[in-house]
Amino acid sequence: MSRFLLGNHVQNARQALRAHRLRTFLTMLGITIGVASVTTILALSAGAAQIVSHQVSDLGGTIAVVRPGLASGNPIAGLAGTGIPHDFATSTLTLDDVKTITKVPDIKSVAPLMVLSGSVKGDHQAPTGTPIVATTPALRETDDLTLENGEFLDDSLDPNTAVIGPELSNRLFDTEESLGKTVSIRGQKFTIVGVLVHENSPVNYNNVDFDNAVFINVESGKAINQGMAQIQQINIRAGSVAQLPHIISSVNSLLYKTHFQNKDFTILSGSEIAQPTSQLYYTIAGVTGAIAGISLLVGGIGVMNIMLVNVAERTREIGIRKAVGAKNSDIIWQFLIESLALSLGGSILGYLLGYAIAFAISTFLPFDPVFNWQIGAVAVGIAFTVGLIFGIYPAVRAAKKDPIEALRYFS
């Protein structure tokens, strides 16, 4: 098809669509809604997936984590598997592993995380599933924790002391000023010695919402867990980025030896730490995006319907064009370009509307939607696919019309 004919088809499509503006807008609306839904989901999911990556970057790239088991390439392999397993799961990591890792040169700090669940009660009962994090004072250094009031866990303090997140403080005592108050954890009394600064981020690379968690020392965690210490994660902080690869190599060798040559652990660093969480968000985005895409099917049917109406209304025009020498391919392109124009127009509106909705929703969330060319490419790809699939049948039907019969047609 020559450039002249293409320009002519585009001009004809523009005139035909403008002749019935309301009908054109209503047809495009189905595509707009579908693309807006997909764009909103992808933009917000990408923003959520980047939370952990940004947290790791903010720590200067000096963090590595050791988790039990081998890394799974399937993000759905245990929805909770992307997070830290709780006390009902068997962990291959122990406090002896923590001591072994501490001996590696150039390590700045090492902190274990034993995440338990159970009843947590102050003046009010905490929600079911409130994380109880048994750890060491080193967690403050590995994670750059900041306290709003008080101090973090300290070996010199009474073992029955606790630090809580600000949201949990509000839930338990209706205030963040809870220093000195008593909290009951699995029936055992602990005195609150510190309250963390509000992070406003329910997701972090520890996969624990620190704002809604209570922290106790590891020995107290063992005591309330029937003497067992199952470590779900070990955080390692290197002195510098350059030292981290050597540290990871040394830790890997030592743990492999102490675990009797069993590779029943995984060491992650950099973007690898965020990958399980990111994969989960993208998988959820794919599933919800596919569901939202059903509205695109409805929009596509609307495009096909209106194109069939256009073909019926312009039967005589088709006969005249064919009588003066237009080929079947010319007729196909004429109507196919109209279909693509409808879909493209709806996709552009949907893309802009989707981001407007995403930014509006993000005002209630701890992250912003991601603006990138990939999401724009998805919108354009949807436009082309819907316009092509649902426009090809009306276009072919128009091309097959007999010119003599078409010329006899009076609208």
C-alpha positions, 0 to 999 in steps of 0.5 A: 500500500502506497503512502498516498493510499495510506494517507487517504485511508487515514483521512477517510477514517478521520472523516467517518469517525467524526461524522458520528462523534457520540457513537465513536466516543461510546465505542472507544469508552469500552477500550478506555475502561479496559486499558485504564484498568490494566494501566492502573494495576501495572503502575501500582504493582510496579511501584509496590515491587520497587519498595524493597529495591529502594530499601536495599539501595538506601542501605548503601548496597552493603546488606546480605541476607541468609534464608533457609532453603533454596531460592525458588523461581516460582513466586507462587510457591508458597505465597508466604514463601516470599516472606519469612516463614513463621514458627510453624515452618522448619528452618535450617538456620540456627543461633550457631550459624549466627555465631559462625557468621560473626567470625567472618572478617569485615562484617560490620554486624549480624542479626538473626530474625526469629519471627513468631506469632501469638497473642500480644496484649496491652490495654487492648488485644493486638490483631491476630498474626501480629509479628513477634520478632526475636532478635539481637541488638545488632538489628538496629545497626544492620537495618538502620533502625531509628527510635522515636522514643527510648532505646533498642534492645540491649544485652545490659537490660532486663531480658523481659524488655521489648521494643514496638512499632508505632502502629502497634503502640497505638493499637495496644495503648491508643498512643505512641507514648508507651515507654514503661508500659507492660505488654503481654506476649504469649502470656509473658510480661515485657516492659516496653523500652523503645518505640520505633519511628513510623516507617509507613512501609508495610513491606520491607526486605525482612518481610515484616511490617515493623510498624506493627511488630514487637521486638524481643531478644532472642533468648526471650523468644526461645523461652516463649517458643518452648526453648526452640530457636528457629531462625528464619533470616540472618541479616549481614551488614558489610563495612563497605560494598567492596567487601560484600562479595568476599563476605558472601563467599566466606559465609557460603563456604562456612555454612556449607561446611557446618551444614554437613555439605547440605545447601539448605540455605540461600544467601541473597544480596542487592536486587536478589533480596527484592526479587521474591517480593517483586516476582510476587507483585508482578504475578499478582499484577498479571493475574488481576490484569488478565481479569481486568482485560475481560473488559477489553474483550467487551470493548473489542466486541463493541468495536466490531459491532460499530464497524459492522454498522459502518459497513452496512451504512456505507455499502453504496460507497463501497460499491462506488469505490470498487467500481472505479478500481479499488481493490479488495485490499484497499477496502480492507485497509480502509475499514481496518484503519478505522478500527485501529483508530478507534482502539488507539484513541481508546487506549490513549485515553485509557492510558492517561486515565489509568495513571490519573487513577493510579496517582489518586490511589497512591495518595493512600499508599506508601508508594508511588506508581511507576511511570515507564515506557513498558506500560505505554507499550502495553497500552499501544499493543493492546490497541493494535491487537484489539483493533486488528482482531475485532476489525478484520472481520468487518473489513473482510466482509466489506471487501467481499461485497459485490460492487453491482449489488452494492451500487443498487443499495440505497441507505 
